[in-house]
């Protein structure tokens, strides 16, 4: 638990930002090293609880790729990837649902509760929150989100809960889909008209030179993104991640930040300080 002394110091220094974000919705996409390192996980959960205590409405959206891979390996189910996405047959999607909506989701809810928060676990199937369609037959049950029903999320927030949402979706025929957590977070944030979305990653943010951590680009207008892709500043696996940032903003989110989840309390630094810690898209 965070001590009262630390809480008071943070609150005094962050007062202008507390006023700015109080009552606003902030969507946090949780994944990467911050999700598997126990010390970092503890810091993230404490950050989330603190944010809710100062009046911010936090929605946590998570994936769980490493946990899925470990479960598939334990069950002797081969896992293959196509274009960076996990090929998901009928057997695999059952494991995905079990791991994400079951173990990972409930573990996170439990951690938040233990730190003084009030959380409720949901997945995209609940209330048919996330409707999806198959991307293509090669990937199997990997879905592209076509519709977001925000009512279950808003209901949870209105009752004082932190919604913890796993990136599993369904279609009108009852098929279950594995969906990308970045995409889920972006579309949920857009549907909620969230003030901000924060994506925890395993890098400092968007770098001018991928080999130089000091070349962090702190601020990007989405109008600059096509040029950055053309020039190779945005490339590889960063392209789909930043596409999600752009989509969230086009759907009404005021700002999206990609931050380094390997830094303890990076969420607090991003939201409640002048400089932030990663790359802010607007």
C-alpha positions in Angstrom: 0.0 0.0 0.0 1.1 3.6 -0.7 1.8 5.5 2.5 -0.2 8.5 3.4 3.0 10.6 3.3 3.8 9.7 -0.3 0.2 10.2 -1.3 0.2 13.7 0.2 3.4 14.7 -1.5 2.2 13.5 -4.9 -1.2 15.2 -4.5 0.3 18.6 -3.6 2.7 18.6 -6.6 0.0 17.3 -8.9 -2.9 19.5 -7.8 -3.4 21.3 -11.2 -3.5 17.9 -13.0 -5.9 16.5 -10.4 -8.3 19.3 -11.2 -7.8 18.7 -14.9 -8.6 15.0 -14.8 -11.1 14.8 -11.9 -14.3 13.2 -13.1 -12.7 12.3 -16.5 -12.4 8.8 -18.0 -8.9 7.5 -18.6 -8.4 4.2 -20.4 -5.2 2.3 -19.6 -4.0 -0.4 -22.0 -2.0 -2.8 -19.8 0.6 -5.3 -21.2 4.2 -5.9 -21.8 6.9 -6.2 -19.1 4.8 -4.3 -16.6 2.3 -7.2 -16.7 4.8 -10.0 -16.0 7.2 -8.3 -13.6 5.8 -8.5 -10.1 7.4 -5.3 -8.8 6.1 -3.3 -11.8 2.7 -4.9 -11.6 2.4 -3.8 -8.0 3.3 -0.2 -9.0 0.7 -0.2 -11.8 -2.0 -1.4 -9.5 -1.1 1.2 -6.8 -1.1 3.9 -9.5 -4.6 2.9 -10.6 -6.0 2.9 -7.1 -4.4 6.3 -6.4 -6.0 7.7 -9.6 -9.4 6.6 -8.6 -8.9 8.0 -5.1 -8.4 11.5 -6.6 -11.6 11.2 -8.7 -10.3 9.9 -12.1 -12.5 7.2 -13.7 -10.0 4.5 -14.7 -10.8 1.7 -17.3 -8.2 -1.0 -17.5 -7.9 -3.0 -20.7 -5.5 -5.9 -20.8 -4.1 -8.7 -22.9 -2.0 -11.6 -21.8 0.1 -13.0 -24.6 2.8 -14.6 -22.4 0.2 -16.3 -20.1 -1.6 -17.6 -23.2 1.6 -19.0 -24.6 2.5 -20.7 -21.3 -0.9 -22.3 -21.0 -0.8 -23.6 -24.6 2.6 -25.0 -24.1 1.5 -26.7 -20.9 -1.4 -28.3 -22.8 0.8 -29.3 -25.7 -1.0 -27.1 -28.2 1.3 -25.6 -30.8 1.2 -21.8 -31.1 2.0 -20.2 -34.4 2.0 -16.5 -35.5 1.0 -15.0 -38.8 2.0 -11.3 -39.3 2.5 -10.9 -35.6 -0.9 -12.3 -34.7 -1.5 -15.6 -33.0 -3.2 -18.1 -35.3 -6.3 -19.1 -33.3 -8.2 -22.3 -34.1 -11.2 -23.6 -32.1 -9.0 -25.3 -29.5 -6.8 -22.3 -29.0 -9.6 -19.7 -28.7 -11.0 -21.8 -25.8 -7.6 -21.5 -24.0 -7.5 -17.7 -24.9 -10.9 -17.2 -23.3 -10.0 -19.3 -20.2 -6.7 -17.5 -19.6 -7.7 -13.9 -20.4 -11.3 -13.8 -19.1 -10.5 -16.2 -16.3 -7.1 -16.3 -14.7 -5.4 -13.0 -15.9 -8.6 -10.9 -15.5 -9.4 -12.1 -12.0 -5.8 -11.9 -10.8 -5.8 -8.2 -11.7 -9.1 -7.6 -10.0 -7.8 -9.3 -6.9 -4.6 -7.2 -6.9 -6.6 -4.0 -7.2 -8.9 -5.0 -4.4 -6.0 -5.9 -2.1 -4.6 -2.4 -2.7 -7.8 -0.7 -1.6 -9.5 -0.3 -4.9 -12.9 -1.5 -6.0 -12.6 -3.5 -9.3 -14.9 -5.6 -11.3 -13.7 -8.0 -14.0 -15.3 -8.0 -17.5 -14.5 -9.3 -20.9 -15.8 -8.3 -24.3 -18.4 -11.1 -24.2 -20.1 -9.6 -21.2 -23.2 -7.6 -22.3 -21.8 -8.2 -25.8 -19.5 -5.3 -25.1 -17.2 -6.1 -28.0 -18.6 -7.4 -31.2 -16.1 -8.7 -33.7 -15.8 -10.4 -37.1 -13.2 -12.8 -38.4 -10.2 -11.0 -39.9 -9.5 -13.9 -42.3 -9.6 -17.6 -42.5 -5.8 -18.0 -42.2 -5.8 -16.5 -38.6 -8.9 -18.4 -37.5 -10.7 -16.9 -34.6 -8.8 -13.7 -34.5 -11.3 -10.8 -34.7 -11.5 -7.2 -35.8 -13.8 -5.2 -33.5 -16.9 -3.9 -35.4 -18.9 -2.4 -32.5 -18.5 -1.4 -28.8 -21.4 -1.4 -26.4 -20.2 0.9 -23.6 -23.2 0.4 -21.3 -21.6 -2.4 -19.1 -18.5 -0.2 -18.7 -20.5 3.0 -17.8 -22.7 1.0 -15.5 -19.6 -0.2 -13.6 -18.1 3.2 -13.4 -21.3 4.7 -12.1 -21.3 2.2 -9.3 -17.7 3.2 -8.3 -16.0 0.2 -9.8 -12.8 0.1 -11.9 -13.7 -2.0 -15.0 -10.9 -4.5 -15.8 -11.6 -5.7 -19.3 -9.9 -8.6 -21.1 -9.6 -8.5 -24.9 -12.0 -11.3 -25.9 -14.9 -10.5 -28.2 -17.9 -12.3 -29.8 -20.1 -12.1 -32.9 -23.9 -12.5 -33.4 -23.6 -16.2 -33.8 -21.9 -16.8 -30.5 -18.4 -17.3 -31.8 -15.6 -16.1 -29.5 -12.6 -14.2 -30.9 -9.2 -13.2 -29.7 -8.7 -9.5 -30.3 -5.7 -7.2 -30.1 -5.6 -5.4 -26.8 -4.4 -2.2 -28.3 -7.2 -2.2 -30.7 -9.7 -3.0 -28.0 -8.4 -0.2 -25.8 -8.6 2.4 -28.6 -12.1 1.5 -29.6 -13.3 1.4 -26.0 -11.7 4.8 -25.3 -13.3 6.3 -28.4 -16.7 4.9 -27.6 -16.5 6.3 -24.0 -15.2 9.7 -25.3 -12.4 9.2 -22.8 -10.2 12.2 -22.0 -7.1 10.2 -22.3 -5.7 6.8 -23.2 -2.4 5.5 -22.0 -0.6 2.5 -23.5 2.0 0.8 -21.4 4.8 -0.6 -23.6 8.3 -2.0 -23.3 10.0 1.0 -24.9 10.4 4.7 -23.9 7.9 5.9 -26.5 8.3 6.9 -30.1 12.0 7.4 -30.9 13.6 9.4 -33.7 16.4 6.8 -33.7 15.4 3.4 -32.4 18.9 2.8 -31.2 19.0 6.0 -29.2 16.7 6.2 -26.1 17.6 9.9 -25.8 15.9 10.6 -29.1 12.4 10.3 -27.6 9.8 12.4 -29.5 7.6 13.8 -26.7 4.8 15.2 -28.7 3.1 14.2 -32.0 0.1 15.5 -33.9 -1.7 12.7 -35.7 -1.3 14.7 -38.9 2.4 14.0 -38.7 2.0 10.3 -38.6 1.9 9.5 -42.4 5.1 11.5 -42.9 6.8 9.6 -40.0 5.8 6.3 -41.5 7.1 7.3 -44.9 10.4 8.4 -43.4 10.7 5.2 -41.4 10.6 6.9 -37.9 7.5 4.8 -37.3 8.1 1.3 -38.6 7.6 -2.4 -37.8 5.5 -3.2 -34.8 5.1 0.4 -33.9 2.9 1.0 -36.9 -0.2 -0.9 -35.7 0.3 0.4 -32.2 0.3 4.1 -33.4 -2.5 3.4 -35.8 -4.5 2.6 -32.6 -3.5 5.9 -31.1 -4.6 7.7 -34.2 -7.9 5.9 -34.3 -8.6 6.7 -30.6 -8.1 10.4 -31.3 -10.2 10.4 -34.4 -13.0 8.7 -32.3 -12.9 11.6 -29.8 -10.2 10.9 -27.3 -8.4 14.1 -26.5 -4.9 12.6 -26.1 -3.1 9.3 -26.2 0.2 8.5 -24.6 2.6 5.6 -25.3 4.8 5.3 -22.2 7.5 3.0 -20.8 5.8 0.5 -18.5 9.2 -0.7 -17.3 9.5 2.5 -15.2 7.7 2.2 -11.8 4.8 4.6 -11.4 5.1 5.8 -15.1 1.3 6.3 -15.2 1.4 8.9 -12.4 4.4 10.6 -14.0 2.6 10.9 -17.3 -0.7 12.1 -16.0 0.3 14.2 -13.0 3.5 16.0 -14.1 4.5 18.8 -16.5 6.8 16.8 -18.8 5.2 13.3 -18.8 7.3 10.3 -19.6 6.5 9.1 -23.1 5.1 10.2 -26.4 1.9 12.1 -26.4 -0.4 12.0 -29.5 -3.1 14.6 -30.0 
